[in-house]
């Protein structure tokens, strides 16, 4: 063990007595739920299912959806395999609970401390593990090595700063990443950065979120929603962050001057911000409905619907006439993945700071399916152009079909780690 990892292990072991205080602060701020605190310590009343068990870990909603898509295909080929999905956020926990995927158990991720990880692994005894994107936790990975559990890192995607950090601690990086039998990089920058740090070939499989199929809402469901709102022009601001809500609202105020009767749906990235966004909307004189408090169809006099709920975003994407995707106008977020609306044939407006999805943004821009802008007036012009039929969606079946090979490679790599391999 390198000196850096030894210090990390010692530090996290010494810090374990203060973890309850840390989690109590998160509980007070609404980031934890009391009935699930035990899971953070590796404690649970849930039983391990019989048969092979795959542990899948991702940080938040996007990673969790990708893992569920991968497991759906794994489960189709190996119905005997169950999945334990761990995540860091309540939003992702709610998404998984809402989806109710077959063969999946969800737990909040244990804190990356030696005793919590040991309790977790001793209870669940996974046969293989799959981590998504940049979720690298040294104690978790050390625990897998100690238990001889093979692991895969899928859709690996890291910032330039993170990659510089791994290269500065290359010996520790080689030890940590040795847990992964398979690493599939989402982009060239991640593949090259990890190759230099680990001194091993890293395959570029491409962003798997581009390959994952979108379960489009039924056309009659979309038509029913449009009918229920009276056929009003429908605009969407999806996955917004602070500062982006204001941009969308200001753009909407300008847009509705020429698009009389338009309805704006704001679906924030973090639903617990719903009432704050409603206050911003009402301050602009807009009649506002908060969906978590009132799930009825917006009346004709409602200007803005704050969709602070889970499980409905695909419906909003499919039903909308114009889509703004947040995350790339806010500072430091790095953008959000535009794959879902793009797979539904929608042209998307987003900001210039999508550094986590540079290759995806560039590809969609080249395909004519993405517009980038900074000012609310640009968003208003975009929405009006869409409502007037001047900007339309683009069919991208070939664009997405090209990623099915990398998706298959990741599925096969994980299948081969499970007892019995891919042919069991």
LODOVEX-316742 format. One line per field, with one value per residue (C-alpha): residue in one letter; residue number from 1; x, y, z; chain. Coordinates in nm, 4 decimals, always signed. Example, Ala and Ser with C-alpha at 12.3 -4.5 7.8 and 13.67 -1.06 7.14 Angstrom:
% LODOVEX-316742
res: [a_s]
n: [1_2]
u: [+1.2300_+1.3670]
v: [-0.4500_-0.1060]
w: [+0.7800_+0.7140]
chain: [A_A]
% end
This chain:
% LODOVEX-316742
res: [x_x_x_x_x_x_x_x_x_x_x_x_x_x_x_x_x_x_x_x_x_x_x_x_x_x_x_x_x_x_x_x_x_x_x_x_x_x_x_x_x_x_x_x_x_x_x_x_x_x_x_x_x_x_x_x_x_x_x_x_x_x_x_x_x_x_x_x_x_x_x_x_x_x_x_x_x_x_x_x_x_x_x_x_x_x_x_x_x_x_x_x_x_x_x_x_x_x_x_x_x_x_x_x_x_x_x_x_x_x_x_x_x_x_x_x_x_x_x_x_x_x_x_x_x_x_x_x_x_x_x_x_x_x_x_x_x_x_x_x_x_x_x_x_x_x_x_x_x_x_x_x_x_x_x_x_x_x_x_x_x_x_x_x_x_x_x_x_x_x_x_x_x_x_x_x_x_x_x_x_x_x_x_x_x_x_x_x_x_x_x_x_x_x_x_x_x_x_x_x_x_x_x_x_x_x_x_x_x_x_x_x_x_x_x_x_x_x_x_x_x_x_x_x_x_x_x_x_x_x_x_x_x_x_x_x_x_x_x_x_x_x_x_x_x_x_x_x_x_x_x_x_x_x_x_x_x_x_x_x_x_x_x_x_x_x_x_x_x_x_x_x_x_x_x_x_x_x_x_x_x_x_x_x_x_x_x_x_x_x_x_x_x_x_x_x_x_x_x_x_x_x_x_x_x_x_x_x_x_x_x_x_x_x_x_x_x_x_x_x_x_x_x_x_x_x_x_x_x_x_x_x_x_x_x_x_x_x_x_x_x_x_x_x_x_x_x_x_x_x_x_x_x_x_x_x_x_x_x_x_x_x_x_x_x_x_x_x_x_x_x_x_x_x_x_x_x_x_x_x_x_x_x_x_x_x_x_x_x_x_x_x_x_x_x_x_x_x_x_x_x_x_x_x_x_x_x_x_x_x_x_x_x_x_x_x_x_x_x_x_x_x_x_x]
n: [1_2_3_4_5_6_7_8_9_10_11_12_13_14_15_16_17_18_19_20_21_22_23_24_25_26_27_28_29_30_31_32_33_34_35_36_37_38_39_40_41_42_43_44_45_46_47_48_49_50_51_52_53_54_55_56_57_58_59_60_61_62_63_64_65_66_67_68_69_70_71_72_73_74_75_76_77_78_79_80_81_82_83_84_85_86_87_88_89_90_91_92_93_94_95_96_97_98_99_100_101_102_103_104_105_106_107_108_109_110_111_112_113_114_115_116_117_118_119_120_121_122_123_124_125_126_127_128_129_130_131_132_133_134_135_136_137_138_139_140_141_142_143_144_145_146_147_148_149_150_151_152_153_154_155_156_157_158_159_160_161_162_163_164_165_166_167_168_169_170_171_172_173_174_175_176_177_178_179_180_181_182_183_184_185_186_187_188_189_190_191_192_193_194_195_196_197_198_199_200_201_202_203_204_205_206_207_208_209_210_211_212_213_214_215_216_217_218_219_220_221_222_223_224_225_226_227_228_229_230_231_232_233_234_235_236_237_238_239_240_241_242_243_244_245_246_247_248_249_250_251_252_253_254_255_256_257_258_259_260_261_262_263_264_265_266_267_268_269_270_271_272_273_274_275_276_277_278_279_280_281_282_283_284_285_286_287_288_289_290_291_292_293_294_295_296_297_298_299_300_301_302_303_304_305_306_307_308_309_310_311_312_313_314_315_316_317_318_319_320_321_322_323_324_325_326_327_328_329_330_331_332_333_334_335_336_337_338_339_340_341_342_343_344_345_346_347_348_349_350_351_352_353_354_355_356_357_358_359_360_361_362_363_364_365_366_367_368_369_370_371_372_373_374_375_376_377_378_379_380_381_382_383_384_385_386_387_388_389_390_391_392_393_394_395_396_397_398_399_400_401_402_403_404_405_406_407_408_409_410_411_412_413_414_415_416_417_418_419_420_421_422_423_424]
u: [+0.0000_+0.1345_+0.1931_-0.0908_-0.3402_-0.2144_-0.2767_-0.6223_-0.7158_-0.5857_-0.7550_-1.0937_-1.0638_-0.9893_-1.2732_-1.5372_-1.6395_-1.7465_-1.9463_-2.2682_-2.2354_-2.1727_-2.4783_-2.6874_-2.6042_-2.7071_-3.0254_-3.1076_-3.0518_-3.2834_-3.0051_-3.0636_-3.3677_-3.3682_-3.4905_-3.1933_-2.9087_-2.8064_-2.7283_-2.4581_-2.2840_-2.3245_-2.6187_-2.9452_-3.2433_-3.2704_-3.1698_-2.9187_-3.1050_-3.0147_-2.7968_-2.5369_-2.5395_-2.3960_-2.3183_-2.3679_-2.2647_-2.3280_-2.3436_-2.6745_-2.9644_-2.7756_-2.5343_-2.8169_-3.0235_-2.7253_-2.6639_-3.0302_-3.0161_-2.7064_-2.8595_-3.1834_-2.9798_-2.7716_-3.0869_-3.2423_-2.9476_-2.8978_-3.2358_-3.0704_-2.8605_-2.9843_-2.8493_-2.7737_-2.7654_-2.6077_-2.6271_-2.5255_-2.8376_-3.2014_-3.3028_-3.1518_-3.3053_-3.6490_-3.5937_-3.5095_-3.8046_-4.0308_-3.8965_-3.9299_-3.6845_-3.7026_-3.4312_-3.2962_-3.2445_-3.1479_-2.9376_-2.7794_-2.4039_-2.1972_-1.9575_-1.6065_-1.4719_-1.3112_-1.5639_-1.8724_-1.7410_-1.6488_-1.9990_-2.1531_-1.9436_-1.9762_-2.3547_-2.4084_-2.1192_-2.1378_-2.0024_-1.9005_-1.9184_-1.9819_-1.9010_-2.0138_-1.8260_-1.5993_-1.7110_-1.3726_-1.3725_-1.0437_-1.1862_-1.4691_-1.2252_-0.9773_-1.2628_-1.3457_-0.9811_-0.9710_-1.2827_-1.1524_-1.4549_-1.3947_-1.5093_-1.5721_-1.5639_-1.8145_-1.8639_-1.5523_-1.5648_-1.3386_-1.2543_-0.9099_-0.8527_-0.9342_-0.7084_-0.4214_-0.4706_-0.4474_-0.1365_+0.0252_-0.0342_+0.0248_+0.1393_-0.1763_-0.3859_-0.2379_-0.3180_-0.6744_-0.7637_-0.6139_-0.9509_-1.1070_-1.0659_-1.2472_-1.2361_-1.4418_-1.3728_-1.6538_-1.4200_-1.0690_-0.9526_-1.0431_-0.8844_-0.5588_-0.5445_-0.5977_-0.3567_-0.0781_-0.1607_-0.2121_+0.0385_-0.2161_-0.4320_-0.7742_-1.0469_-1.2568_-1.6075_-1.7836_-2.0495_-2.2870_-2.5657_-2.5754_-2.6364_-2.8946_-3.2436_-3.5045_-3.8391_-4.0484_-4.3890_-4.6857_-4.8086_-5.1607_-5.0202_-4.8425_-5.1508_-5.3695_-5.1428_-5.1422_-5.5207_-5.5707_-5.3742_-5.5870_-5.3197_-5.1257_-4.7661_-4.5561_-4.2000_-3.9690_-3.6696_-3.5211_-3.2574_-3.2093_-2.9765_-2.9805_-2.9366_-3.0772_-3.4313_-3.4080_-3.2714_-3.5605_-3.8224_-3.6904_-3.6825_-4.0392_-4.1628_-4.0240_-4.1478_-4.5091_-4.5432_-4.5488_-4.6681_-4.9924_-5.1119_-4.7785_-4.7138_-4.3650_-4.2672_-3.9579_-3.8231_-3.5294_-3.2347_-3.3013_-3.6752_-3.6409_-3.5872_-3.9418_-4.0906_-3.7917_-3.8404_-4.2119_-4.1252_-3.8982_-4.1780_-4.4436_-4.2082_-4.2258_-4.6044_-4.6507_-4.9323_-4.7507_-4.8466_-4.6183_-4.6756_-4.5753_-4.8566_-5.1115_-5.0969_-5.4007_-5.3693_-5.2678_-5.5659_-5.5606_-5.4573_-5.1449_-4.8309_-4.5660_-4.5752_-4.2869_-4.2453_-4.0682_-4.1554_-3.9800_-4.0450_-4.2179_-3.9318_-3.9614_-4.3269_-4.2307_-3.9590_-4.1955_-4.4813_-4.2781_-4.2511_-3.9206_-3.6616_-3.3978_-3.1562_-2.9858_-2.6496_-2.4383_-2.5304_-2.4650_-2.1063_-1.9132_-2.1858_-2.0507_-2.3815_-2.6268_-2.6657_-2.8905_-2.9355_-3.2914_-3.4518_-3.2305_-3.3408_-3.6981_-3.6154_-3.6012_-3.3675_-3.2232_-3.0946_-2.8278_-2.5389_-2.1711_-2.0267_-2.0969_-1.7403_-1.8527_-2.0166_-1.7909_-1.7835_-2.1581_-2.2399_-2.0073_-2.1573_-2.5151_-2.4293_-2.2801_-2.5937_-2.8101_-2.9771_-2.8210_-2.8072_-2.5821_-2.6379_-2.5762_-2.8465_-3.2157_-3.2870_-3.1138_-3.3296_-3.6416_-3.5452_-3.4842_-3.8225_-4.0037_-3.8217_-3.9319_-4.2911_-4.2863_-4.1468_-3.8148_-3.6145_-3.7211_-3.6031_-3.3681_-3.3991_-3.0830_-3.1382_-2.8014_-2.6218_-2.7364_-2.7151_-2.3392_-2.3016_-2.4701_-2.1358_-1.9713_-2.2835_-2.2599_-1.8873_-1.9618_-2.2438_-2.0244_-1.7341_-1.9577_-2.1249_-1.7839_-1.7089_-2.0169_-2.0220_-2.0860_-1.9844_-2.1941_-2.3358_-2.4738]
v: [+0.0000_+0.3411_+0.6016_+0.8133_+0.5276_+0.4275_+0.7842_+0.7834_+0.4556_+0.5721_+0.9084_+0.7600_+0.5073_+0.7843_+0.9926_+0.7202_+0.8384_+1.1772_+1.0237_+1.0188_+1.3950_+1.4505_+1.2458_+1.4286_+1.7570_+1.6074_+1.4825_+1.8321_+1.9747_+1.7152_+1.5246_+1.2040_+1.0174_+0.8848_+0.5390_+0.4966_+0.6289_+0.2759_+0.1964_+0.4626_+0.2510_-0.0704_-0.1809_-0.3061_-0.5283_-0.6216_-0.9798_-1.0807_-1.2511_-1.6046_-1.6613_-1.4398_-1.0768_-0.7801_-0.4657_-0.1531_+0.1879_+0.5357_+0.8837_+1.0270_+1.0045_+0.9978_+0.7246_+0.5248_+0.5307_+0.4089_+0.1259_+0.0222_+0.0195_-0.2004_-0.4322_-0.4654_-0.6158_-0.8270_-0.9541_-1.0412_-1.2725_-1.3903_-1.3909_-1.5639_-1.2532_-0.9911_-0.6389_-0.4325_-0.0655_+0.1887_+0.5634_+0.8782_+1.0939_+1.0743_+1.1905_+0.8773_+0.6623_+0.8033_+0.7496_+0.3815_+0.3343_+0.4910_+0.2720_-0.0540_-0.2408_-0.6197_-0.7947_-0.4752_-0.3878_-0.0310_+0.0835_+0.4155_+0.3839_+0.3209_+0.5984_+0.5234_+0.4237_+0.0838_-0.0474_+0.0667_-0.0868_-0.4125_-0.4457_-0.3760_-0.6350_-0.8990_-0.8719_-0.8524_-1.0707_-0.9518_-1.1772_-0.8860_-0.5063_-0.2321_+0.1325_+0.4157_+0.7182_+0.8755_+0.7027_+0.6050_+0.5329_+0.3796_+0.1864_+0.0396_-0.0755_-0.2056_-0.4039_-0.5596_-0.6582_-0.8110_-1.0151_-1.1114_-0.9524_-0.8583_-0.5116_-0.2998_+0.0782_+0.1637_+0.4922_+0.6292_+1.0066_+1.2394_+1.6076_+1.7357_+1.8343_+1.4832_+1.3245_+1.5576_+1.4457_+1.0761_+1.1384_+1.3244_+1.0143_+0.7501_+0.4755_+0.5111_+0.5297_+0.2021_+0.0302_+0.1636_+0.1015_-0.2485_-0.3518_-0.3010_-0.5835_-0.3727_+0.0048_+0.1560_+0.5267_+0.7537_+0.9927_+1.0317_+1.2688_+1.0206_+0.7292_+0.9169_+1.0560_+0.7152_+0.5472_+0.7821_+0.7383_+0.3606_+0.2618_+0.0254_+0.0425_+0.1967_+0.1263_+0.4151_+0.2733_+0.6074_+0.7582_+0.4727_+0.7155_+0.7784_+0.4073_+0.3463_+0.3309_+0.5790_+0.4319_+0.6924_+0.7673_+0.6157_+0.8493_+0.8474_+0.9622_+1.2534_+1.3412_+1.3255_+1.5706_+1.8111_+1.7808_+1.8362_+2.1649_+2.2807_+2.2540_+2.5478_+2.6067_+2.4061_+2.5032_+2.3107_+2.4061_+2.0735_+1.9884_+2.3519_+2.4840_+2.8149_+3.0998_+2.8924_+2.9125_+3.2902_+3.2653_+3.0393_+3.2552_+3.5757_+3.4068_+3.2878_+3.6365_+3.7619_+3.4630_+3.4782_+3.8333_+3.6776_+3.3270_+3.4071_+3.1326_+2.9483_+2.7240_+2.6803_+2.3670_+2.3978_+2.0595_+2.1391_+1.9049_+1.8903_+1.8715_+2.0078_+2.3519_+2.3584_+2.6134_+2.8477_+2.8398_+2.9059_+3.2180_+3.3389_+3.2824_+3.4599_+3.7542_+3.8021_+3.8178_+3.4672_+3.2475_+2.9406_+2.5858_+2.3517_+1.9938_+1.8288_+2.0226_+2.0083_+1.7327_+1.8530_+1.9638_+2.3336_+2.5628_+2.8019_+3.0882_+2.9022_+3.0361_+2.8168_+2.4602_+2.3775_+2.0013_+1.9177_+1.5495_+1.2338_+1.0029_+1.2449_+1.4123_+1.1896_+1.2913_+1.6591_+1.6037_+1.4243_+1.6725_+1.9947_+2.2270_+2.3773_+2.2433_+2.4203_+2.1834_+2.3252_+2.2537_+2.4331_+2.7925_+2.7438_+2.7755_+2.4560_+2.2011_+2.0967_+2.0399_+1.7513_+1.4747_+1.5730_+1.2135_+1.1618_+1.4565_+1.3969_+1.0329_+1.1601_+1.3691_+1.7032_+1.9938_+2.1230_+2.4619_+2.4609_+2.6699_+2.6974_+2.5360_+2.1695_+2.0584_+1.7171_+1.6418_+1.8186_+1.5381_+1.4759_+1.8460_+1.8792_+1.5738_+1.6908_+2.0425_+1.8969_+1.6848_+1.9952_+1.8888_+2.1271_+2.5059_+2.6791_+3.0233_+3.2328_+3.5016_+3.4734_+3.6649_+3.3862_+3.1259_+3.3300_+3.3569_+2.9808_+2.9017_+3.1372_+2.9879_+2.6421_+2.7512_+2.9077_+2.5900_+2.7518_+2.5048_+2.1409_+1.8180_+1.5851_+1.2099_+1.0632_+0.6876_+0.6242_+0.8595_+0.6541_+0.3144_+0.3594_+0.3312_-0.0077_-0.1874_-0.0194_-0.0845_-0.4522_-0.4599_-0.3305_-0.5818_-0.8716_-0.7585_-0.7652_-1.0940_-1.2585_-1.1541_-1.3264_-1.6893_-1.9033_-1.6248_-1.4978_-1.8397_-1.9504]
w: [+0.0000_-0.0924_+0.1761_+0.0332_+0.0570_+0.4009_+0.5213_+0.3607_+0.5270_+0.8651_+0.8311_+0.7416_+1.0251_+1.2762_+1.1334_+1.1741_+1.5235_+1.3758_+1.0897_+1.2990_+1.3539_+0.9819_+0.8865_+1.1464_+0.9717_+0.6398_+0.8002_+0.9248_+0.5771_+0.4185_+0.2406_+0.4380_+0.5687_+0.9262_+0.8281_+0.5927_+0.8080_+0.9065_+0.5442_+0.5515_+0.8193_+0.6201_+0.8364_+0.6905_+0.7596_+0.3913_+0.3152_+0.0517_-0.2339_-0.3320_-0.6355_-0.8039_-0.6896_-0.8800_-0.6794_-0.8915_-0.7570_-0.8970_-0.7509_-0.8632_-1.1059_-1.4369_-1.3299_-1.1695_-1.4876_-1.6869_-1.4402_-1.4546_-1.8369_-1.8272_-1.5705_-1.7690_-2.0524_-1.8116_-1.6440_-1.9803_-2.0499_-1.6919_-1.5101_-1.2144_-1.1362_-0.8891_-0.8509_-0.5439_-0.6466_-0.4126_-0.4661_-0.2827_-0.3225_-0.2185_-0.5654_-0.7184_-0.4429_-0.5257_-0.8975_-0.8446_-0.6081_-0.8700_-1.1514_-0.9505_-1.1787_-1.1683_-0.9713_-0.8115_-0.4440_-0.3553_-0.0612_+0.0242_-0.0285_+0.2829_+0.3770_+0.2528_+0.5929_+0.6648_+0.9182_+0.7254_+0.4029_+0.5817_+0.7324_+0.3923_+0.2071_+0.4808_+0.4627_+0.0865_-0.0370_-0.4015_-0.6742_-0.8971_-0.8908_-1.1444_-1.0731_-1.2996_-1.4330_-1.1671_-0.8488_-0.7081_-0.3340_-0.2081_+0.0880_-0.1186_-0.3845_-0.1254_+0.0296_-0.3057_-0.3543_-0.0063_-0.0851_-0.4334_-0.6003_-0.9666_-1.0708_-1.3791_-1.4232_-1.6940_-1.8756_-1.7041_-1.7374_-1.5405_-1.5468_-1.6421_-1.2775_-1.1529_-1.4121_-1.3164_-0.9570_-1.0468_-1.2570_-0.9666_-0.7490_-1.0126_-0.7733_-0.5654_-0.8803_-1.0085_-0.6794_-0.6593_-1.0237_-1.0160_-0.8697_-1.2117_-1.4579_-1.7156_-1.7638_-2.0421_-2.0978_-2.2141_-2.3972_-2.5322_-2.2578_-1.9821_-2.1684_-2.2252_-1.8721_-1.7135_-1.9531_-1.8415_-1.4725_-1.4759_-1.7441_-1.9003_-2.2136_-2.1562_-2.4081_-2.5399_-2.5534_-2.5879_-2.3675_-2.2845_-2.2033_-2.5769_-2.6342_-2.3637_-2.5058_-2.3870_-2.2851_-2.4630_-2.3115_-2.4943_-2.7688_-2.6240_-2.2874_-2.4564_-2.6602_-2.3489_-2.1657_-2.4602_-2.4856_-2.1134_-2.1217_-2.4126_-2.6806_-2.5342_-2.6531_-2.4056_-2.3099_-2.0784_-1.8623_-1.7485_-1.4860_-1.3863_-1.1166_-0.9259_-1.1727_-1.4569_-1.3195_-1.3472_-1.7014_-1.8052_-1.6343_-1.7912_-2.1325_-2.0788_-1.9842_-2.3148_-2.5135_-2.3924_-2.5228_-2.8710_-2.7776_-2.5988_-2.3650_-2.3454_-2.0443_-1.8965_-1.7053_-1.4854_-1.3736_-1.1403_-1.1091_-0.7336_-0.6648_-0.3108_-0.4684_-0.6026_-0.3638_-0.4057_-0.7831_-0.7400_-0.5398_-0.8226_-1.0705_-0.8666_-0.8136_-1.1912_-1.1784_-1.3180_-1.1908_-1.0642_-0.9675_-0.7715_-0.8812_-0.5529_-0.3841_-0.6672_-0.9283_-1.1216_-1.4829_-1.4876_-1.5391_-1.8371_-1.6088_-1.4820_-1.6500_-1.4855_-1.3554_-1.1208_-1.1685_-0.8429_-0.8783_-0.9952_-1.2867_-1.5255_-1.7119_-2.0199_-2.0497_-2.0320_-2.2944_-2.5305_-2.4904_-2.5116_-2.8102_-2.6926_-2.4479_-2.2421_-2.0665_-1.7589_-1.6038_-1.8651_-1.7776_-1.4058_-1.2851_-1.2112_-1.2942_-1.6327_-1.8111_-1.8232_-2.0754_-2.3698_-2.4859_-2.3615_-2.5431_-2.8474_-2.8670_-2.8635_-3.1706_-2.9863_-3.0614_-2.7335_-2.6137_-2.3426_-2.2117_-2.3055_-1.9921_-2.0666_-2.0028_-1.8726_-2.2083_-2.4582_-2.7128_-2.6868_-2.7220_-3.0216_-3.1914_-3.1414_-3.2576_-3.5751_-3.6210_-3.5940_-3.2699_-3.0156_-2.9803_-2.7274_-2.5797_-2.2700_-2.2480_-2.1750_-2.4980_-2.6939_-2.5221_-2.5942_-2.9615_-2.9704_-2.8162_-3.0530_-3.3526_-3.2439_-3.1902_-3.5375_-3.6944_-3.7852_-3.5708_-3.5720_-3.4200_-3.6037_-3.6500_-3.4983_-3.5181_-3.6877_-3.4483_-3.1490_-3.3155_-3.3525_-2.9738_-2.9412_-2.9889_-2.6885_-2.4787_-2.5719_-2.4832_-2.1340_-2.0824_-2.1916_-1.9688_-1.6616_-1.7566_-1.7764_-1.4176_-1.2787_-1.1658_-1.4734_-1.7117_-1.9997_-2.0938_-1.7556]
chain: [A_A_A_A_A_A_A_A_A_A_A_A_A_A_A_A_A_A_A_A_A_A_A_A_A_A_A_A_A_A_A_A_A_A_A_A_A_A_A_A_A_A_A_A_A_A_A_A_A_A_A_A_A_A_A_A_A_A_A_A_A_A_A_A_A_A_A_A_A_A_A_A_A_A_A_A_A_A_A_A_A_A_A_A_A_A_A_A_A_A_A_A_A_A_A_A_A_A_A_A_A_A_A_A_A_A_A_A_A_A_A_A_A_A_A_A_A_A_A_A_A_A_A_A_A_A_A_A_A_A_A_A_A_A_A_A_A_A_A_A_A_A_A_A_A_A_A_A_A_A_A_A_A_A_A_A_A_A_A_A_A_A_A_A_A_A_A_A_A_A_A_A_A_A_A_A_A_A_A_A_A_A_A_A_A_A_A_A_A_A_A_A_A_A_A_A_A_A_A_A_A_A_A_A_A_A_A_A_A_A_A_A_A_A_A_A_A_A_A_A_A_A_A_A_A_A_A_A_A_A_A_A_A_A_A_A_A_A_A_A_A_A_A_A_A_A_A_A_A_A_A_A_A_A_A_A_A_A_A_A_A_A_A_A_A_A_A_A_A_A_A_A_A_A_A_A_A_A_A_A_A_A_A_A_A_A_A_A_A_A_A_A_A_A_A_A_A_A_A_A_A_A_A_A_A_A_A_A_A_A_A_A_A_A_A_A_A_A_A_A_A_A_A_A_A_A_A_A_A_A_A_A_A_A_A_A_A_A_A_A_A_A_A_A_A_A_A_A_A_A_A_A_A_A_A_A_A_A_A_A_A_A_A_A_A_A_A_A_A_A_A_A_A_A_A_A_A_A_A_A_A_A_A_A_A_A_A_A_A_A_A_A_A_A_A_A_A_A_A_A_A_A_A_A_A_A_A_A_A_A_A_A_A_A_A_A_A_A_A_A_A_A_A_A]
% end
